Amino acid sequence: MLKIFDMKIFKLNHFLLILLASVLMSCNPNTDVVYDNVGDMVSNAMEGVNVISVDDVKLICDHGHDYKIIDCREADEYVEGHIPGAVNIPRGILEFSSKLTNRRDKIYIYSQSVNRAALASKSLKYLKFKEVFIVDGGWEKWIEVYPELIEEGTGEAGGQAAAPAEEEGGCGG
């Protein structure tokens, strides 16, 4: 009788061990996701992101809030023109950049439209950056709304908009 009881306990323990292993393996957040195209990948990246308008970015620049603007376009695009005070960190090297060290920084990120910024935003969230906002419409929208507020060259402000001239306002305007 004792032998049958031991065998039932063994089978129960074995079943519970297999059940536990199955549950733990199904909870793996690092499952590989495969997309049919880049558009699907960007759409997925846009889910749950914070979006901010160019007008709100301008207000933030004007009022000197604590922030970092990241232009995730390529360096040659950035040099041709960017939001004043933006730091260039191309999308391809964003995760490795030493320019982003404080996970408590508010980050406003933009690309030409929103595609690269969406992917960059998702990467920053994986790296535990809490306050990441995509600039809605990106660079295209900024130059449409604020064509007079464009900085060219490599930029010298290091992530904050340059101090505004009293008569002109913030973000170089």
N, C-alpha and C positions, 0 to 999 in steps of 0.2 A: 504494500500500500504506500509506503514512504517513497519508493522508487517512482511510482506513478505521479505522486504529488510533486516530486523534484522535477520530473520531466515537464509537467504543466507549467511550473514556475519558469523553467528554462525557456519553453516556447513563448510564454508571455513576455519575458524579458527580451527575447530575440525580436518579437513582434514590435515591442515598444522602441527598441533601438532602431529598427528599420523605419518605423514611423517618424521618429525624431530626425533621423538622417534625411528623410524625404522632405519634411517640413523645412529644415535648415537649408537644403539645396534649393527649394522653391522660393526662398526669401532672398536669394542673391540679387542685389540691386545692379550688379555689373553684367546683366544679360546683354548679349550682343543684339543690337537693333540694326536691321537692314532696311534701307530705303530704296524705293524704285527710282527716285531722281533727287536732285538737289533741292528742288522746290518743296518736296515732302520733308526733307531734312530741316529746311528753314522753317516750315510751318510748325514742325514739332518743337523747334527751338523757341519759337515765338509764344508757345503756350505758357502762360503763367509769368511772363516777363512784365516788368514795369516799363511803361512807355511815358515819355514826357514830350511835350510840344516844344518847338523851337522858341515860341514866345515865352514859355516858362523857363527855358534855359537862359534866355536873354534877361529875364527878371532876376534870376539867381545870380547871373554875372553882375548885373547892375547893383545888387544889394550886398555883394561881397560875402555870400554864404560860404561855408567850408565845403569844398568839392574838388573833384578832379575830372577834367574832360579828356576823354581818350578818343583819338582819331585812329581807327583801326584799318585805315586804308594803307596802301603801300607808300613808301617814303616819297616817291616822285609825285604822287597825287597830293600828298600833304604839303610839299614844298610849293606847289602851284597855288595853293590856297587852303586855309583851314579856319576854324572858329578861333578867334583870338584866345590865347592861353591854353589851347589844346596841346596835349602831349601825343606824339606819334608813336604808337606801338602797333605795328602791322599784325593783322589777325593771325598770321602764320607763326608768330613768335610770342604771342601774348602770354601764354602760360609760363614762359621762361623769362619774362622781363623782370629786371630788378627795379623798374620804375613803379611797380605796384607792390607795395610792401605792407600797407596798413589795411587790413580787412574791414576796418570800421569806416574808411573813407566812403563818402557818397561818390559814386562813379556815374558819369553821364557819358555814354559811349555812342559813337556814330560811325557810319561808313558812307559809301556813296548814296545808297538808298537805305536799306535796313538789313540786307541779307547777311553780310559779314558781321555786323553789329549783333544780330540775333545769335549767331553761332558763338561769337565772343562772349556775349552775356551769359550764355549757358555754361561756357567754360569757366567763367569767373564764379558762377554759382557753385559749380563742382569744387572750386578751390575755396569755398566758404566766404566769399565776399557777399555781404548781406544786402547792401543798398546799391543795386546796379540798375540803371535806367537806360533804355534805348531812346535816342533822340528820334522822334517820329519823323520820317521823311529823310532823315540823314542830311548829308551835305547838300544834296539837291534841293531840299526844302529850305535849308539855311540860306543858300545864295539866292533863292527865289524871294524870300521874305526880307533878308538883311544883306543885300548886295554891297552895301557900304561898310559892313562889318566883317571884313575878310582880312586875315593876316597872311602874308606870303613869306616864304623862306622857311628856315628851320625852326623858328620860334625860340624865344628866350625866357618865357615866363615860367617854365617848369611845372605846368599843370594848373596854375591859377591864372586867371585873366590878369593882364597887366593892370596896374593901378590906373583908373580912369582919369582923364583930364577933367577938371571940374566942369568946364563948359560943354563937354561932349557926352558924358555918361559912361557906362561900363561896356565891357566886351569890345573895346576899341571904338565905340560909337559916340 
